[in-house]
Amino acid sequence: MPTTPSPPESRSVVRTLLRLWPYVRPVRARLFSAAFIAIVASCIGLVIPLVLKWMVDGPIADRDPAGVWLGALYLLLLGLAEALLFGFRRWLVARPLSHVEAEMRAGLYRHLQRLPVAFHDRWPSGQLLSRATTDLMLLRMFLAFPLTFLLVNGVTILVGVIIMLVQDWTLGLVILVPAVPVLITCVVFEKRYSGAARLAQDQVGDLTTVVEESVLGIRIIKGFGRHRSQARAFRELSGKLRGTELHKARLLATILGVIVTLPELAIGAALVLGAVRVADGSLSAGTLVAFLSTALALRWPVDSIGFLLAMSQEAATATERYFEVMDAEPESSAAAGSAGAAGSAGAAGSRAAGAMGVPPLERSREWGRVGAAAPRKRRAAQHPPTGAGTGTGTGTGTGTGTIEGLRFENVTFRYPDAPDDSPPVLHRVDLHIRPGESLALVGATGSGKTTLTALVPRLHEVTEGRITLDGTDITEMSREELRSRVAVAFEEPTLFSAGVGENVLMGGGTTDEDLHRALAVAQADFVHALPQGTDTQVGEQGLSLSGGQRQRLALARAVVGRPDFLVLDDPLSALDVHTEAAVEAALRRVLADTTALIVAHRPSTVLLADRVALLSGGRITAIGTHHELLRDNPEYAHLMSGAPAGLQEEDER
């Protein structure tokens, strides 16, 4: 069942909510003005009892109709002023608080794009979605109402109590008797409600995750007839959320019962005592009326304490949840530092591992003619530099030859969240792909092929060793520069809810010519038959297209930016035989002018490459041409034969 990572150590509500100040600061003038206006409006409401006192002890006692009408006019004007000021306050805060919510949501989204892949591996998407929607809505509501009225009601209660004590200190003390038990109740309520609010908001995130997964996986659910089990899982989570919300309601009902009942009893006692004193002449009727009117005017500020505290607790919880994401360390856009620092295990442990893919930057370099470099490239493959290691075994080109191209030097990788005593996914990998060369990476399932390819664009950081592009350590490049030179096509193609052209041009192309060239390379001419051509919306996850169509669009996205280096993770696995042959023919022309690392499982894909590297148990165990390895390496021959594997498999991530 999806759950959010453990919340951080709790802090006080005030300290938590103060973290919102950087977002509120740009609109502080309006918020302070709105709070001041609300205080003035509330104080105007407290003037009304004083007018009533004047009317009762003056015009009414003297039987003066003109004075009564004048008093009524005063009351009307005070009521209108109070209403207009409260309305003006609401208008004053509406626009800036919508802006605060929008800025926080945009900031969260930007931050999510910069967080490591390891972060997204740990966090359910529904938890992130609930933080970007429900939690931010709670924060906007808090800034619009509870934040202001906790201050306004506090000032109103203070001014009202002073007015009552000035009118008659004996009755004032009677009204103040419930203050102590009400404060104790509020303290107890705050502690208990905080935990319930946090639990409820986390459960909303879990519920959102289940709904999202059910919608995205609807074909699997229907195909296997699992709708009833999914419905039971949803009902279970929904029932837990309902129980938590009922617990919150009971807590709120308890504090409201105390806050409403005790002051009402105090007002009743003050009424009886005041009536007795009016009867014996020690208190004027007007003073009693004004006193009781002031006490009744304070009912709303006192009664609202309960749900204002509840909303403040929910806002504090929402703030904690928001900053749990914002406090996560993003991958830096600058270079990571020296090669030695990047290669140390300690540095790797302190860095966040990986990031969501960033669309490559526009490239100004134009490729040369496609076919011109092909003969030179093939000759380079046939006559490698000294130490290139084209034979079987573990030799991988770490000698004194050229250092250009793509090189893995003593690369070891272990996932950051893996136990310390667990074996690394990759161990001391040495591999050299010369400029203009294509190298196929072959291995059994779980051997670490996908992990190895993810290290090139720094979706994960190496634990030890280093990777260089044209002799430069990739950790010394900014990620933007690195990803402008390296394009990746994953085995599981991801498309976005946008047009076909938009999805392809995310790879870095800018013109229609780039788009059509990439579509031709990927044999994705089917897009021209779609209702709106390249402007056709592909729908969420591209599920309106077949698996092969999605894979071809992902391949087009990888080649559209004319990258220096291509990393292809089994890019043709979903294609039929005829389409695969056509794509391979076009892809050969592209590979003639770029350096490529290709994860391959089938001989047809392997034949696209100049050389083949066999990855077994996290190590490179053999390198050579396809035919050399077929002849000399039994493990490779077994993998290419398609026979049932008898080799031990390890988990691949």
C-alpha positions as CSV (number, residue, x, y, z in Angstrom):
1,M,0.0,0.0,0.0
2,P,1.5,3.4,-0.9
3,T,2.7,5.4,2.0
4,T,4.7,8.6,2.3
5,P,8.2,8.6,3.8
6,S,8.3,9.2,7.5
7,P,7.6,12.8,8.5
8,P,10.4,14.8,10.0
9,E,10.6,15.7,13.7
10,S,7.6,17.9,14.6
11,R,8.1,21.5,15.4
12,S,5.8,24.1,16.9
13,V,2.9,25.4,14.8
14,V,4.2,28.9,14.8
15,R,7.7,27.9,13.7
16,T,6.2,25.8,11.0
17,L,3.9,28.5,9.7
18,L,6.8,31.1,9.8
19,R,8.3,29.1,6.9
20,L,5.6,30.6,4.7
21,W,7.0,34.1,5.2
22,P,9.2,34.2,2.1
23,Y,6.1,33.5,-0.1
24,V,3.9,36.0,1.9
25,R,6.5,38.8,2.0
26,P,5.8,40.2,-1.5
27,V,2.1,40.7,-0.6
28,R,2.6,41.6,3.1
29,A,1.4,45.2,2.6
30,R,-2.0,44.0,1.4
31,L,-2.2,41.4,4.2
32,F,-1.3,43.8,6.9
33,S,-3.7,46.4,5.5
34,A,-6.5,43.7,5.4
35,A,-5.8,42.7,9.0
36,F,-5.9,46.4,10.1
37,I,-9.2,46.9,8.3
38,A,-10.7,43.8,9.9
39,I,-9.6,45.0,13.3
40,V,-11.2,48.4,12.7
41,A,-14.4,46.7,11.5
42,S,-14.5,44.5,14.6
43,C,-13.9,47.5,16.9
44,I,-16.7,49.3,15.2
45,G,-18.9,46.4,16.1
46,L,-17.9,46.9,19.8
47,V,-19.1,50.6,19.5
48,I,-22.6,49.4,18.9
49,P,-23.2,48.3,22.6
50,L,-22.0,51.8,23.7
51,V,-24.6,53.4,21.5
52,L,-27.3,51.1,22.9
53,K,-26.2,52.2,26.5
54,W,-26.6,55.8,25.5
55,M,-30.0,55.1,23.9
56,V,-31.3,53.2,26.9
57,D,-30.1,55.6,29.6
58,G,-30.8,58.7,27.4
59,P,-33.6,58.9,24.8
60,I,-35.5,55.8,25.9
61,A,-35.4,56.7,29.6
62,D,-36.4,60.3,28.8
63,R,-39.0,59.2,26.3
64,D,-37.4,61.2,23.5
65,P,-38.5,59.8,20.0
66,A,-36.1,62.0,18.1
67,G,-33.1,60.7,20.2
68,V,-34.3,57.1,19.5
69,W,-34.3,57.8,15.8
70,L,-30.9,59.4,16.0
71,G,-29.6,56.4,17.8
72,A,-31.1,54.1,15.2
73,L,-29.3,56.0,12.5
74,Y,-26.0,55.7,14.4
75,L,-26.6,51.9,14.6
76,L,-27.4,51.7,10.9
77,L,-24.3,53.6,9.9
78,L,-22.1,51.6,12.2
79,G,-23.5,48.3,10.8
80,L,-23.0,49.4,7.2
81,A,-19.4,50.6,7.9
82,E,-18.6,47.2,9.6
83,A,-20.0,45.3,6.6
84,L,-18.3,47.4,4.0
85,L,-14.9,47.1,5.8
86,F,-15.1,43.3,6.0
87,G,-16.1,43.2,2.3
88,F,-13.2,45.4,1.4
89,R,-10.8,43.2,3.4
90,R,-12.0,40.1,1.5
91,W,-11.4,41.9,-1.9
92,L,-8.0,43.1,-0.7
93,V,-6.6,39.6,0.0
94,A,-8.2,37.6,-2.8
95,R,-5.8,38.4,-5.6
96,P,-2.5,38.3,-3.7
97,L,-3.3,35.1,-2.0
98,S,-4.2,33.4,-5.3
99,H,-0.8,34.7,-6.5
100,V,0.9,33.1,-3.4
101,E,-0.7,29.8,-4.0
102,A,0.2,29.9,-7.7
103,E,3.8,30.8,-6.9
104,M,4.1,28.0,-4.3
105,R,2.6,25.5,-6.8
106,A,5.0,26.6,-9.6
107,G,7.9,26.5,-7.2
108,L,7.0,22.9,-6.1
109,Y,6.7,21.8,-9.8
110,R,10.1,23.3,-10.7
111,H,11.7,21.7,-7.7
112,L,10.2,18.3,-8.6
113,Q,11.9,18.5,-12.0
114,R,15.3,19.0,-10.3
115,L,15.0,16.3,-7.7
116,P,17.0,13.1,-8.2
117,V,15.5,9.9,-9.7
118,A,16.1,8.3,-6.3
119,F,13.7,10.7,-4.7
120,H,10.9,9.9,-7.2
121,D,11.6,6.2,-6.7
122,R,10.8,6.5,-3.0
123,W,7.8,8.8,-3.2
124,P,4.3,7.7,-4.5
125,S,3.1,10.1,-7.1
126,G,-0.2,10.6,-5.3
127,Q,1.6,12.0,-2.3
128,L,3.3,14.6,-4.5
129,L,0.0,15.4,-6.2
130,S,-1.9,15.9,-3.0
131,R,0.9,18.3,-1.8
132,A,0.5,20.3,-5.0
133,T,-3.3,20.5,-4.8
134,T,-5.0,19.8,-1.5
135,D,-2.2,21.1,0.8
136,L,-1.7,24.3,-1.1
137,M,-5.5,24.9,-1.1
138,L,-5.4,24.6,2.7
139,L,-2.6,27.1,2.9
140,R,-4.4,29.6,0.8
141,M,-7.5,29.2,3.0
142,F,-5.4,29.7,6.1
143,L,-3.8,32.8,4.8
144,A,-7.1,34.2,3.7
145,F,-9.1,33.6,6.9
146,P,-7.6,32.0,10.0
147,L,-4.3,33.9,9.9
148,T,-6.1,37.2,9.8
149,F,-8.9,36.3,12.2
150,L,-6.7,34.8,14.9
151,L,-5.2,38.3,15.2
152,V,-8.5,40.1,14.7
153,N,-10.4,38.0,17.1
154,G,-7.6,38.2,19.7
155,V,-7.6,42.0,19.5
156,T,-11.5,42.0,19.5
157,I,-11.6,39.8,22.7
158,L,-9.0,42.0,24.4
159,V,-10.8,45.3,23.6
160,G,-14.2,43.8,24.5
161,V,-13.0,42.5,27.9
162,I,-11.5,46.0,28.6
163,I,-14.8,47.6,27.7
164,M,-16.8,45.2,30.0
165,L,-14.4,45.7,32.9
166,V,-14.6,49.5,32.5
167,Q,-18.4,49.3,32.5
168,D,-18.6,47.0,35.6
169,W,-15.5,45.1,36.9
170,T,-17.6,42.7,38.9
171,L,-19.6,41.4,35.9
172,G,-16.3,41.5,33.9
173,L,-14.7,39.0,36.4
174,V,-17.7,36.7,36.1
175,I,-17.3,36.7,32.3
176,L,-13.5,35.9,32.7
177,V,-14.0,32.8,34.9
178,P,-14.2,30.3,31.9
179,A,-10.9,31.7,30.4
180,V,-8.6,29.2,32.3
181,P,-10.5,26.0,31.4
182,V,-10.9,27.2,27.8
183,L,-7.1,27.8,27.4
184,I,-6.3,24.4,28.9
185,T,-8.8,22.8,26.4
186,C,-7.2,24.6,23.5
187,V,-3.7,23.4,24.5
188,V,-4.8,19.8,24.7
189,F,-6.8,20.1,21.5
190,E,-3.9,21.4,19.6
191,K,-1.6,18.5,20.5
192,R,-4.2,15.8,19.6
193,Y,-5.6,17.5,16.5
194,S,-2.1,17.9,15.0
195,G,-1.5,14.2,14.7
196,A,-5.0,13.5,13.4
197,A,-4.6,16.3,10.7
198,R,-1.2,14.9,9.6
199,L,-2.6,11.3,9.3
200,A,-5.6,12.5,7.3
201,Q,-3.6,14.4,4.8
202,D,-1.2,11.5,4.4
203,Q,-4.1,9.2,3.8
204,V,-5.5,11.6,1.2
205,G,-2.2,11.2,-0.6
206,D,-2.4,7.4,-0.4
207,L,-5.9,7.5,-1.7
208,T,-4.8,9.8,-4.6
209,T,-2.0,7.3,-5.5
210,V,-4.5,4.4,-5.6
211,V,-6.9,6.3,-7.9
212,E,-4.0,7.4,-10.2
213,E,-2.6,3.9,-10.5
214,S,-6.0,2.5,-11.1
215,V,-6.7,4.9,-14.0
216,L,-3.2,4.5,-15.6
217,G,-3.4,0.7,-15.2
218,I,-7.0,0.3,-16.2
219,R,-6.1,-2.1,-19.0
220,I,-4.3,-4.4,-16.6
221,I,-7.2,-4.2,-14.1
222,K,-9.8,-5.1,-16.7
223,G,-7.6,-7.6,-18.5
224,F,-7.1,-9.6,-15.4
225,G,-10.5,-9.0,-13.9
226,R,-9.1,-7.3,-10.8
227,H,-11.6,-4.5,-10.5
228,R,-13.2,-6.0,-7.4
229,S,-9.8,-6.3,-5.5
230,Q,-8.9,-2.8,-6.5
231,A,-12.3,-1.6,-5.3
232,R,-11.7,-3.4,-2.0
233,A,-8.3,-1.7,-1.6
234,F,-9.9,1.6,-2.4
235,R,-12.7,1.1,0.1
236,E,-10.2,0.0,2.8
237,L,-8.1,3.2,2.4
238,S,-11.3,5.3,2.1
239,G,-12.6,3.7,5.3
240,K,-9.4,4.6,7.1
241,L,-9.6,8.2,5.9
242,R,-13.3,8.3,7.0
243,G,-12.3,7.0,10.5
244,T,-9.6,9.7,10.8
245,E,-11.9,12.4,9.7
246,L,-14.5,11.3,12.2
247,H,-11.8,11.4,14.9
248,K,-11.0,14.9,13.9
249,A,-14.7,15.8,14.0
250,R,-15.0,14.4,17.6
251,L,-12.0,16.4,18.7
252,L,-13.4,19.5,17.1
253,A,-16.9,18.8,18.7
254,T,-15.2,18.5,22.1
255,I,-13.4,21.8,22.0
256,L,-16.5,23.6,20.5
257,G,-18.6,22.1,23.3
258,V,-16.3,23.5,25.9
259,I,-15.7,26.9,24.2
260,V,-19.4,27.5,23.6
261,T,-20.9,26.1,26.8
262,L,-18.6,27.8,29.4
263,P,-18.9,31.3,28.1
264,E,-22.7,30.9,27.7
265,L,-22.9,29.9,31.4
266,A,-20.8,32.9,32.3
267,I,-23.1,35.2,30.3
268,G,-26.1,33.7,32.0
269,A,-24.6,34.2,35.4
270,A,-23.7,37.8,34.5
271,L,-27.3,38.4,33.3
272,V,-28.8,37.2,36.6
273,L,-26.3,39.2,38.7
274,G,-26.7,42.3,36.6
275,A,-30.5,42.1,36.7
276,V,-30.4,41.9,40.6
277,R,-28.1,44.9,40.7
278,V,-30.4,46.9,38.3
279,A,-33.3,46.0,40.6
280,D,-31.6,47.3,43.7
281,G,-30.4,50.5,41.8
282,S,-26.7,49.8,42.0
283,L,-26.4,49.4,38.2
284,S,-28.2,51.3,35.3
285,A,-30.2,49.4,32.8
286,G,-28.2,50.9,30.0
287,T,-25.0,49.6,31.5
288,L,-26.4,46.1,31.8
289,V,-27.6,46.3,28.2
290,A,-24.3,47.5,26.9
291,F,-22.4,44.9,29.0
292,L,-24.5,42.0,27.7
293,S,-24.4,43.3,24.1
294,T,-20.6,43.4,24.3
295,A,-20.5,39.9,25.8
296,L,-22.8,38.7,22.9
297,A,-20.6,40.5,20.4
298,L,-17.6,38.5,21.7
299,R,-19.4,35.2,21.2
300,W,-18.3,34.8,17.6
301,P,-14.6,35.6,18.3
302,V,-14.7,33.1,21.2
303,D,-16.7,30.4,19.4
304,S,-14.5,30.6,16.4
305,I,-11.3,29.7,18.4
306,G,-11.9,26.0,17.9
307,F,-12.1,25.8,14.1
308,L,-9.5,28.6,13.7
309,L,-7.1,26.4,15.7
310,A,-8.2,23.4,13.7
311,M,-7.5,25.2,10.4
312,S,-4.2,26.4,11.7
313,Q,-3.2,22.9,12.6
314,E,-4.1,21.6,9.2
315,A,-2.2,24.5,7.6
316,A,0.8,23.7,9.7
317,T,0.6,20.1,8.6
318,A,0.2,21.2,5.0
319,T,3.3,23.4,5.4
320,E,5.3,20.5,6.8
321,R,4.3,18.3,3.9
322,Y,5.1,21.0,1.4
323,F,8.6,21.6,2.8
324,E,9.3,17.9,3.1
325,V,9.5,18.0,-0.7
326,M,11.0,21.5,-1.0
327,D,13.8,20.6,1.5
328,A,14.9,17.6,-0.5
329,E,18.2,18.4,-2.1
330,P,18.0,18.8,-5.8
331,E,20.7,17.8,-8.3
332,S,22.8,20.8,-8.9
333,S,22.9,22.3,-12.4
334,A,26.6,23.2,-12.0
335,A,29.5,20.8,-12.4
336,A,29.9,18.4,-9.4
337,G,33.5,19.1,-8.9
338,S,36.8,17.3,-9.4
339,A,37.0,13.8,-10.7
340,G,38.5,12.6,-7.5
341,A,35.6,14.0,-5.4
342,A,33.1,12.6,-7.8
343,G,34.7,9.2,-7.6
344,S,34.7,8.8,-3.9
345,A,32.1,6.7,-2.1
346,G,31.6,9.4,0.5
347,A,30.7,12.0,-2.1
348,A,28.4,9.7,-3.8
349,G,26.6,9.0,-0.5
350,S,26.1,12.7,0.1
351,R,24.8,13.4,-3.4
352,A,21.2,12.8,-4.4
353,A,21.1,10.1,-7.0
354,G,19.7,11.0,-10.4
355,A,17.1,13.4,-11.8
356,M,14.1,13.5,-14.0
357,G,15.1,14.0,-17.6
358,V,15.6,17.6,-18.8
359,P,14.9,18.3,-22.5
360,P,18.3,18.8,-24.2
361,L,19.3,22.3,-25.1
362,E,19.2,23.5,-28.7
363,R,22.3,22.6,-30.6
364,S,23.9,24.9,-33.2
365,R,26.3,22.2,-34.5
366,E,25.0,20.7,-37.8
367,W,25.8,17.2,-38.7
368,G,27.7,16.5,-41.9
369,R,26.3,14.5,-44.7
370,V,25.0,11.2,-43.4
371,G,26.8,8.8,-45.6
372,A,30.2,10.6,-45.8
373,A,31.5,9.5,-42.4
374,A,30.3,5.9,-42.5
375,P,33.4,4.4,-44.3
376,R,35.8,6.2,-42.0
377,K,33.8,5.0,-39.0
378,R,33.8,1.4,-40.1
379,R,37.6,1.5,-40.8
380,A,38.1,2.9,-37.2
381,A,36.2,0.0,-35.8
382,Q,38.2,-2.5,-37.7
383,H,41.6,-0.9,-36.7
384,P,41.2,0.2,-33.1
385,P,43.9,2.2,-31.3
386,T,46.5,0.5,-29.2
387,G,44.9,-0.9,-26.0
388,A,41.3,-0.6,-27.3
389,G,40.6,-4.2,-26.4
390,T,38.5,-5.6,-29.2
391,G,38.9,-9.3,-28.2
392,T,37.2,-11.3,-25.7
393,G,38.0,-11.1,-22.0
394,T,38.1,-8.1,-19.8
395,G,40.4,-5.8,-21.8
396,T,38.4,-2.6,-22.4
397,G,40.7,0.0,-23.9
398,T,42.2,1.6,-20.8
399,G,45.6,1.8,-22.4
400,T,47.5,4.7,-23.8
401,G,45.4,5.3,-26.9
402,T,43.0,8.1,-27.5
403,I,40.9,9.2,-24.6
404,E,38.1,10.7,-26.7
405,G,34.7,9.2,-27.1
406,L,32.8,7.7,-24.2
407,R,34.8,5.9,-21.5
408,F,33.9,4.1,-18.2
409,E,36.9,4.0,-15.9
410,N,36.7,1.6,-12.9
411,V,33.0,2.4,-12.5
412,T,31.2,1.0,-9.5
413,F,27.6,1.8,-8.6
414,R,25.4,1.0,-5.7
415,Y,22.0,2.6,-5.2
416,P,22.0,5.2,-2.4
417,D,19.2,3.4,-0.5
418,A,20.8,-0.1,-0.8
419,P,22.1,-1.7,2.4
420,D,25.8,-1.1,3.0
421,D,26.7,-4.8,2.9
422,S,24.8,-5.4,-0.4
423,P,26.9,-6.1,-3.5
424,P,27.1,-3.2,-6.0
425,V,25.0,-3.3,-9.1
426,L,28.0,-2.5,-11.2
427,H,31.6,-3.4,-10.1
428,R,34.8,-2.0,-11.6
429,V,33.4,-1.5,-15.1
430,D,36.0,-0.4,-17.7
431,L,34.7,0.3,-21.2
432,H,35.7,2.6,-24.1
433,I,33.5,3.6,-27.0
434,R,35.6,5.4,-29.5
435,P,34.3,8.5,-31.4
436,G,31.9,7.6,-34.1
437,E,31.7,4.0,-32.8
438,S,28.5,2.1,-31.8
439,L,28.8,-0.4,-29.0
440,A,26.1,-2.9,-28.2
441,L,25.7,-3.8,-24.5
442,V,24.4,-7.4,-24.0
443,G,23.7,-9.3,-20.8
444,A,21.1,-11.4,-19.0
445,T,18.2,-9.8,-17.3
446,G,19.4,-8.2,-14.1
447,S,23.0,-7.9,-15.2
448,G,22.9,-4.0,-14.8
449,K,22.6,-2.9,-18.4
450,T,19.9,-0.2,-17.8
451,T,21.7,1.0,-14.7
452,L,24.9,1.4,-16.8
453,T,23.1,3.5,-19.4
454,A,21.5,5.7,-16.8
455,L,24.9,6.7,-15.5
456,V,25.9,8.5,-18.8
457,P,23.3,11.3,-18.6
458,R,23.8,11.3,-14.8
459,L,20.3,10.1,-14.0
460,H,22.4,8.4,-11.3
461,E,25.8,9.2,-9.9
462,V,28.6,6.7,-9.9
463,T,29.7,5.5,-6.5
464,E,33.3,5.0,-7.6
465,G,35.3,5.6,-10.7
466,R,34.4,8.0,-13.4
467,I,32.8,8.4,-16.9
468,T,34.3,10.8,-19.5
469,L,33.0,12.3,-22.7
470,D,35.8,13.2,-25.1
471,G,38.2,13.1,-22.2
472,T,36.2,15.3,-19.8
473,D,34.7,13.9,-16.6
474,I,31.0,14.2,-16.9
475,T,30.9,15.4,-13.2
476,E,32.9,18.5,-14.4
477,M,30.1,19.4,-16.8
478,S,26.9,21.0,-15.9
479,R,23.9,18.7,-16.3
480,E,22.5,21.0,-19.0
481,E,25.7,20.8,-21.0
482,L,25.9,17.0,-20.5
483,R,22.3,16.4,-21.5
484,S,22.7,18.7,-24.5
485,R,25.3,16.3,-25.8
486,V,23.8,13.0,-24.8
487,A,20.3,11.8,-25.9
488,V,18.6,8.8,-24.4
489,A,15.8,6.5,-25.6
490,F,14.4,4.3,-22.9
491,E,13.0,0.8,-23.4
492,E,9.7,2.0,-21.8
493,P,8.8,5.1,-23.9
494,T,7.1,7.9,-22.0
495,L,4.9,10.3,-24.0
496,F,3.1,13.4,-22.6
497,S,-0.4,14.7,-23.1
498,A,0.7,16.9,-26.0
499,G,0.9,16.8,-29.7
500,V,3.1,14.3,-31.5
501,G,5.4,17.1,-32.7
502,E,5.8,18.6,-29.3
503,N,6.7,15.2,-27.8
504,V,9.4,14.6,-30.5
505,L,10.8,18.1,-30.3
506,M,11.4,17.8,-26.6
507,G,14.6,16.1,-27.7
508,G,16.1,19.4,-28.8
509,G,14.9,20.0,-32.4
510,T,13.4,23.4,-33.3
511,T,12.2,23.2,-36.9
512,D,9.8,21.2,-39.0
513,E,12.7,19.9,-40.9
514,D,14.2,18.5,-37.7
515,L,10.9,16.9,-36.9
516,H,10.3,15.3,-40.2
517,R,13.9,14.0,-40.4
518,A,13.6,12.4,-37.0
519,L,10.3,10.8,-37.9
520,A,11.8,9.4,-41.0
521,V,14.7,7.9,-39.1
522,A,12.4,6.3,-36.6
523,Q,10.1,5.1,-39.4
524,A,7.2,7.0,-37.7
525,D,5.5,8.1,-40.9
526,F,2.3,6.8,-39.4
527,V,1.8,10.2,-37.7
528,H,0.9,11.8,-41.0
529,A,-2.2,9.6,-41.1
530,L,-3.4,10.8,-37.7
531,P,-6.4,13.1,-37.7
532,Q,-4.3,16.3,-37.1
533,G,-0.9,14.9,-38.3
534,T,2.0,16.0,-36.0
535,D,-0.4,18.2,-34.1
536,T,-2.5,15.2,-32.9
537,Q,-2.8,14.9,-29.2
538,V,-1.5,11.5,-28.1
539,G,-3.3,11.4,-24.8
540,E,-2.1,10.6,-21.3
541,Q,1.1,8.3,-21.4
542,G,0.5,8.0,-25.2
543,L,-1.8,5.1,-24.5
544,S,-3.9,6.0,-27.6
545,L,-0.9,4.7,-29.7
546,S,0.5,1.2,-29.9
547,G,3.6,0.1,-28.1
548,G,5.6,0.1,-31.3
549,Q,4.4,3.6,-32.3
550,R,5.3,5.0,-28.9
551,Q,8.7,3.4,-29.1
552,R,9.3,4.9,-32.6
553,L,8.3,8.4,-31.3
554,A,10.7,8.0,-28.4
555,L,13.5,7.1,-30.8
556,A,12.6,10.1,-33.0
557,R,12.9,12.3,-29.9
558,A,16.3,10.9,-29.2
559,V,17.7,11.7,-32.6
560,V,15.9,14.9,-33.4
561,G,18.5,17.1,-31.6
562,R,21.5,15.6,-33.5
563,P,23.3,14.6,-30.3
564,D,27.0,13.8,-30.0
565,F,26.3,10.7,-28.0
566,L,23.3,8.3,-28.2
567,V,22.3,6.0,-25.4
568,L,19.6,3.6,-26.6
569,D,18.0,1.1,-24.2
570,D,16.7,-1.7,-26.4
571,P,15.0,0.9,-28.7
572,L,13.4,-1.7,-31.1
573,S,11.9,-4.2,-28.7
574,A,8.3,-3.4,-29.5
575,L,8.6,-3.3,-33.3
576,D,7.5,-6.0,-35.7
577,V,10.1,-7.6,-38.0
578,H,9.4,-5.5,-41.1
579,T,9.3,-2.2,-39.2
580,E,12.4,-3.2,-37.2
581,A,14.3,-3.8,-40.4
582,A,13.3,-0.4,-41.8
583,V,14.2,1.4,-38.6
584,E,17.5,-0.3,-38.5
585,A,18.3,0.8,-42.0
586,A,17.6,4.4,-41.2
587,L,19.3,4.2,-37.8
588,R,22.5,2.9,-39.3
589,R,22.8,6.2,-41.2
590,V,22.4,8.1,-38.0
591,L,24.8,5.9,-36.0
592,A,27.5,6.6,-38.7
593,D,27.8,10.1,-37.4
594,T,27.5,9.7,-33.6
595,T,28.9,7.7,-30.8
596,A,26.4,5.3,-29.4
597,L,25.8,2.8,-26.6
598,I,23.0,0.4,-27.4
599,V,21.4,-2.0,-25.0
600,A,20.5,-5.0,-27.1
601,H,18.7,-8.3,-26.6
602,R,18.3,-9.5,-30.2
603,P,20.9,-10.3,-32.8
604,S,19.3,-7.9,-35.3
605,T,19.9,-5.0,-32.8
606,V,23.4,-6.2,-32.0
607,L,24.3,-6.0,-35.7
608,L,23.7,-2.3,-35.6
609,A,26.9,-1.9,-33.6
610,D,30.6,-2.1,-34.4
611,R,31.5,-4.0,-31.3
612,V,29.7,-5.8,-28.5
613,A,30.3,-5.8,-24.7
614,L,29.0,-8.6,-22.5
615,L,27.9,-7.5,-19.1
616,S,27.6,-10.3,-16.6
617,G,27.1,-9.9,-12.8
618,G,27.8,-6.2,-12.9
619,R,31.1,-6.7,-14.8
620,I,32.3,-6.4,-18.4
621,T,33.4,-10.0,-19.1
622,A,34.0,-9.9,-22.8
623,I,34.3,-7.4,-25.7
624,G,34.5,-8.1,-29.4
625,T,32.5,-8.2,-32.6
626,H,29.3,-10.1,-32.7
627,H,30.8,-13.0,-34.7
628,E,33.9,-13.2,-32.5
629,L,31.8,-13.5,-29.3
630,L,29.5,-16.0,-30.9
631,R,32.5,-18.1,-31.7
632,D,34.6,-17.7,-28.5
633,N,32.2,-16.9,-25.7
634,P,29.7,-19.6,-24.6
635,E,27.6,-17.2,-22.4
636,Y,27.2,-14.7,-25.2
637,A,26.3,-17.5,-27.7
638,H,23.7,-18.8,-25.2
639,L,22.1,-15.3,-24.9
640,M,21.9,-14.8,-28.6
641,S,20.5,-18.3,-29.2
642,G,17.2,-17.6,-27.5
643,A,17.4,-20.8,-25.5
644,P,16.0,-20.8,-21.9
645,A,18.6,-19.1,-19.6
646,G,20.3,-21.3,-17.1
647,L,22.4,-18.5,-15.7
648,Q,21.8,-17.1,-12.3
649,E,19.9,-13.8,-12.5
650,E,20.3,-10.8,-10.3
651,D,17.7,-8.1,-9.7
652,E,18.1,-5.1,-12.1
653,R,16.8,-1.7,-11.2
